[in-house]
Amino acid sequence: MRPAKLLRVAKWEVTKNAGGVDKRTLVVMALAVLAMGAVAAVAVSGGGPGLDADIYRVGVDESNPYHQVASEDPSFRVQAPDREAFERGDQDLTFYSANRLSRPQTEKQSAALEALRSSTESYNDRTMARADNQTAAFPVTVTLVYQEQNGTSTLDTSTGGGDTTADDGNGSDGPSAGGNGTDGQTSDGATATGGGSGGSAGDGGSDGNTGGGEAAAAGGGANLGGIGAQLTGDVESGTPGDISPPFPFESLVLAFLYIVPMNFVIQAYGSSMLSERLNRRGELLLVTPASRGDIIGGKTLPYFLGAMGVATAITALLRFSGIAPSGSLVAVAAVLPIALLFLAATFCGAMFARSFKELTFVTVTITVTLTSYAFVPAIFTDVTPIALISPLTLVVMDLTGRSISLGAFAFSTLPPLFTALVLFGLGAGLYREEDMFTQRSIPLKVLDALAGRIKSRKSALKMSAILIPFVIVAELGAIAFLFVLDSVSLNVFGTNQSLGIVLVLGVVAVVEELGKSLHLYAGYAHARYERTLRSAIGLGALSGLGFFLAEKGLLIVRLSDLEELPIGDAATLGATPPAGVPLWAVALLFLFAPLALHAVTAAISSVGARRGRWAYVAGVGVAVVVHFAYNLTVVSALA
Amino acid sequence: MIDARDLRKEYGDFVAVEGSTFSVDQGEVFGVIGPNGAGKTTTLKMLAGLLEPTGGTAEIAGMDTETTEMRQQLGFLPEESPLYEEMTPISYLKFFADLYDVSGDVAQRRMHETLDELQLEHKERKLGDMSKGMKRKVAIARSLINDPDVLIYDEPASGLDPLTTNYVIEFTEQLAAEGKTIVFSAHNLFHVESICDRVAIMNEGQIVARGDLDELQAEYGETRYHVYTTVEVPDAVRENGNFRTQVDSMDAVEATRTAAEDAGGQVVDIRTEESSLEEVFLNVAEAGTRGTRYVGEDGE
């Protein structure tokens, strides 16, 4: 690959496509991106006009303590008290005196009362937070410790909630606005110390007991505790109402900003790549002194730089606008493997698709799959081993100011990075005259791409090793998706494993057997290998050996704490030997047994593959069953 | 200059080209003809380094056809050369000039000279707005942007109107006169006949005959004699006040002369007519010859 030629192709790609897009389209695209960014920024900053502005009219004198409360809440329009207006329905709430309020007669008036009550709570909280003496303002300290559920869904709601013993009213709360029962939110699987939270905001009056009811209701949200979490905010004092569930919504919205532009980028990139193949337009480039690497690299570079440029701009915008002041180059670097993976998958898709219609299907599939891969683990941001499967978690962590270890960064970014490189390599194998312009179905193109890398019998070993990143990414994705099922017990063959673990073991067996055998089938289909039984067994053994060596060589999971989770440990089949096990047993369990397994199952698939498609399917099926049985046995034995 | 030895190309079980062997000297124009599916384009693409031969070797100036150095010296014009329609001829040629490492000044001069020679106007118009003939001229200019020693042209006049076709053929002849080595394929055998020094006839993936045109005609064609007499003889037709008889040997000519004299007339003219390349090609195809016939060459 020569940089000068690569850059020339890149420059040409930019100028060519710039000439192909009219100015009006560019303006519309720019406006769309700006609008998207503005909406997201407003969403995360909590600013902007509210949908509920001025929806309630409240009549209250300026001398009334609630006048200030209503004035500071944009959902209220403050008017002078007018009994007739209330009866006509022109006012939703009317204060007849400081402590006397109109009785709600309509649903809207009831809602207005609830809104005023909530607004009063917030007002009180804000007032107390500004107090010089915080100890006096918040005399009760609550320490929350979120704990993992232990496989049962029983919720502990016995503590924390319902403690609505009111302090003395401070006079600012009227009787109707009292009853702050928000402390019920502390009940999500938590151990509350200090006797629960008091109604320190000065709730008094007769409505104090409502807190208990709200606490019970809030207990329903305690399922979030199953994720296992810590508080996301830095609030050291306040009311229980300040406690947020461990769901980094705002960070995910921010992270979403990084992903959305990539979907635009891959559309343009996929179209450009496919257009080289349609009508043989790319043929003339292939006959120039520019190599395949120059052409592919040059055509990819602008889109890669575009994606990274957008990521950098977003990070800078978030940082300097104060929305995410901790945002740094780490977030940008974490986006790099995602951007490359999007581009690499699209490149392969463009090399496989026969038409723009087919490419649309392919890019939609890529968008859904990779966005899921990036987002689903990130939902579990506070369960680090799971969340780190996605590099997006690094973005979230960086934006929220949390530190990221080098090991965590490597664990999160290397699998997608290697997968992207392998995808580029496979796609590049098709970037030649005899493959680029043929109209074959996508499955056949996949086989072409694999077969293009097969030169001799040793390729069986090499290909299994090369495909390891795919296997790891697929398995990590499966862990992320099936993690939520980890708490469901299922007695499979008496092993008493959770549903999540059983499913992950099944997925691992399928993914690994496909990774070891698909290239063998491609080799047979393209007459690269002899179809004799002896050859098939030998190729299977080589494939199993290559897979085993690459798997043990990478052991990337050790960079994370994934093994600390039962499902992660099952997926990796205990990459770390348990303490106290004799050396010979370690060697047997962790070296020879897996090697034998991979070699035998790959040989089974290989024997099937040499006889054609359906025999291959049958062979892989048998191999998966053997692999699954082995996995289940080992996991049960190690449990 | 070009040396192809036992070239073979397989696509799965299908053999597209088999045992294709020929050489082309520097400055020579070599034609490759044959029916559709004969393997002409596959052979040319193997020469251009676009297709990797399943077997055999192809070298240009002693270099493997897949090397960068060889590509630097090669101009390839495929049968279909769709252009990047959003570009102008100038930006298109400039891009390829850069890929061939042609310096800016040289590229500017060369592209303008070539486009002028090809009489292409509207150099700044987008290629998508041009006619097929104009696009073909741009494609030819692109094949010359690196001033290659070797040109491989696959159906250069395919799909063009007669006027443009003649222009393209004449331009190719001009290139040959400048000393370029050209490998040329065309369905229109008249074009091949008019500019090629030697030809290879391909059928079903094999070169079934090869040699210079005269010798191929002598081997596979036939010479016809048109004998003009003042009196009517058997099989004669009246033509311009005389009678014309077509025969295919000198013995028949003598017999016609005798017949005319017996009838009191005489022979006023004898003209010979050689078979066209098209007739040679049809004869070769009808013969269904398997295995190459090297006409006028040392068998290889």
Interface residues (C-beta under 8 A of the other chain):
Chain A: K5 R8 V9 W12 T15 K16 N17 G19 G20 N279 R280 R281 E283 L284 L285 L286 V287 T288 P289 A290 S291 R432 E433 E434 H526 A527
Chain B: Y11 G12 K45 A48 G49 L50 L51 E52 T68 R71 Q72 L74 F76 P78 E80 S81 P82 L83 Y84 E86 M87 S91 F95 F96 D98 L99 Y100 D101 K126 R142
